[in-house]
Amino acid sequence: MKNYKRIIGLLIAISIISCKNNEKADGYGNFEATEITVSAENNGKLIQFTIEEGQDLISNQIVGFIDTIPLNLKKEQLLVSKNVITSKSKGVLSQIDVLNAQLKTAKISKNRIENLLKENAATQQQLDDIDGKIDVIKNQIKSIEIQNAPVVNELKSIDVQIQQIEDQITKSIVKNPINGTVLAKYTEPNEITSFGKPLYKIADLTTLQLRVYISETQLSSIKIGQEVTVKIDGEKGLKSYSGTISWIASEAEFTPKIIQTKEERVNLVYAVKIDVKNDGSLKIGMPAEMILSPPLSKEKGA
């Protein structure tokens, strides 16, 4: 009888411990991160590309170069054309300078004649002659400016082309956009690349987002900024992390097939994202569960 009571008591204790260790989760999901695919912004040979999968990179770090020799040669050609056009244009502009000087002198003579005419020391004919001369000079200047317009426009066009080439040369330097870890590498040095071709994929893994789905009845129990417990499978049972709710979907959706819950799949659920600091154990795609009760310890991996 005593042995029977001991066995019953042991079974009850095991049951209590088991219930504590198997706390019901309020949501299930998988870890994800914001992944960025870095693509080539120019065409040419990738003459240098110094990254490997799993490598940590910092923002604006130079990781590769695309051959810029053809672009530099084209830029030199445009500069030569610009110098030739400018030298031709200088002759036309010098004519305008001469005519402007003549126009200035003619206007001074007109003022002098007008003053003499007031004192009856000059004639109206003289004033009419100087007015005619001024009109002729102005027409000559306008004619030369019209002739020079195509040259000026051509110079502007060359300047724009040079700026475009300089922009392409700058974009031939492959710079890493964010702090993160290289997830995948799609090309190798000395390969020919083209505009928009993916080079590698990177993501910041210091903080991962656990996307879980909750029912409408649970929606009133959560809010952005709320701390929750996140658990993953570990070597010695479940491993706990402290997480913070960072996003709650504004619209409901049907339960995804990958989510296994006791509720029927036809029920509508709301997606929730939880930020979790990564201690190196968390991986993209890893399954996890969320418990709305606040964590007993805020230490990671407690």
Helices and strands as residue ranges (DSSP letters): H 2-21, E 27-32, E 35-39, E 44-49, E 56-57, E 62-66, H 69-118, H 124-171, E 173-175, E 180-185, E 192-193, E 198-203, E 207-215, G 216-221, E 227-234, E 237-248, E 253-254, E 268-277, E 287-291
